[in-house]
Amino acid sequence: MSESAEAVVGGAGVRVLVVDDQQVMREGLVALLGLMDGVEVAGDAGQGEEALRLVAESRPDVVLMDLRMPVMDGVEATRRIVREYPDVAVVVLTTYDDDRSVDAALLAGARGYLTKDAGRAEIAAALRSAAAGQSTFSPVAAKRLVEVLSRSAAEPVTECPDGLTAREVEVLRLIARGLSNTEMAARLFIAGTTVKTHINNAFAKIGVRNRTEAANYVRDRFL
């Protein structure tokens, strides 16, 4: 558990950066969060590049991220934050729960999402869960994420980056879905030792050290 998560669990509160290109919405969220016990507003931004700068400066626990913004949208900002500041959680904020950009943001590493009609208690619970290292998904969101990951894993690769073979890409995608070596072996009809060999070869080629880094690689390359 990160230091920020330990602070939240211990009751020290959650520092939140609000990112939304609509000034009225952004100011409203800042005001609302300011009234919540145990929540501190670390700042606010109107687009993704500004959000990245403020994350670097203030290191909030959670970024409450709008998706549709100019200059750099919320999906790309989420991807960058997750990759560059892994201790900072992102919770997506969207107008419609069927916004397909949500799928991309979840694959980019967001720990949950809220619609803009969410109530005060729901927002507070989502922020605290995200800061504590937990995901906050409704059953509908969880189902959609599984479907998107399944679709991504099933899509053929016409060109493999970084010298990867098609099988290594397939294994990396299954890692991103959270499958164990045993589960991958059963799914691919190969031996567990062969799975391990593919993983070791793939990790060496793309320069990652663990499954979390491998999953981030998949989100960046194959989204």
LINZIJO-V210359 format. One record per residue. PHI is phi in degrees with one decimal (999 if undefined). Layout:
PHI ; PHI
This chain:
999 ; -72.7 ; -59.5 ; -65.5 ; -65.0 ; -62.2 ; -64.1 ; -65.1 ; -60.9 ; -78.2 ; 98.3 ; -78.2 ; 106.6 ; -122.5 ; -94.8 ; -123.1 ; -102.1 ; -98.3 ; -126.8 ; -159.9 ; -79.4 ; -88.9 ; -60.4 ; -62.0 ; -63.6 ; -62.2 ; -67.0 ; -65.1 ; -65.7 ; -59.5 ; -65.2 ; -63.4 ; -63.4 ; -64.6 ; -91.7 ; -86.8 ; -66.0 ; 76.7 ; -124.6 ; -123.2 ; -80.9 ; -86.0 ; 153.2 ; -146.8 ; -139.9 ; -102.0 ; -163.1 ; -63.4 ; -63.1 ; -64.5 ; -61.3 ; -61.4 ; -64.0 ; -71.2 ; -62.3 ; -62.9 ; -79.9 ; -106.6 ; 44.7 ; -68.3 ; -77.6 ; -137.9 ; -109.8 ; -91.7 ; -111.1 ; -73.0 ; -100.8 ; -95.9 ; -140.9 ; -76.8 ; 69.1 ; -138.5 ; -77.6 ; -67.6 ; -66.8 ; -65.1 ; -63.1 ; -61.6 ; -58.6 ; -67.2 ; -64.7 ; -61.6 ; -74.9 ; -91.4 ; -134.1 ; -62.4 ; -82.2 ; -97.1 ; -86.6 ; -118.7 ; -116.4 ; -77.0 ; -121.1 ; -136.8 ; -73.6 ; -122.0 ; -75.7 ; -103.7 ; -63.4 ; -68.3 ; -65.5 ; -60.3 ; -57.1 ; -64.8 ; -67.3 ; -65.1 ; -66.1 ; -75.6 ; 118.8 ; -60.5 ; -88.9 ; 168.4 ; -148.8 ; -129.5 ; -88.6 ; -72.3 ; -98.9 ; -64.2 ; -82.5 ; -58.3 ; -65.5 ; -65.9 ; -63.7 ; -60.9 ; -63.8 ; -65.1 ; -65.8 ; -67.9 ; -64.2 ; -62.8 ; -65.6 ; -85.9 ; 87.4 ; -106.5 ; -89.5 ; -124.5 ; -127.4 ; -71.1 ; -54.8 ; -65.5 ; -65.9 ; -61.5 ; -63.4 ; -63.6 ; -63.4 ; -61.1 ; -64.4 ; -66.0 ; -64.0 ; -65.1 ; -65.9 ; -63.8 ; -67.8 ; -85.7 ; -70.9 ; -69.5 ; -106.5 ; -87.0 ; -142.2 ; -95.0 ; -80.6 ; 57.0 ; 75.6 ; -71.1 ; -87.1 ; -60.0 ; -67.0 ; -65.2 ; -62.9 ; -60.8 ; -64.8 ; -61.2 ; -64.2 ; -70.2 ; -61.2 ; -62.1 ; -84.3 ; 91.5 ; -75.9 ; -80.0 ; -59.4 ; -62.3 ; -66.4 ; -65.6 ; -60.5 ; -66.9 ; -69.2 ; -94.8 ; 60.3 ; -132.7 ; -74.7 ; -61.4 ; -65.3 ; -69.0 ; -58.6 ; -60.7 ; -63.1 ; -60.8 ; -63.8 ; -60.6 ; -65.4 ; -65.3 ; -60.6 ; -64.7 ; -69.6 ; -98.8 ; 72.1 ; -113.0 ; -111.6 ; -152.1 ; -69.1 ; -63.3 ; -64.7 ; -65.5 ; -64.1 ; -64.4 ; -60.1 ; -61.2 ; -62.2 ; -71.3 ; -92.5 ; -118.1 ; -65.7
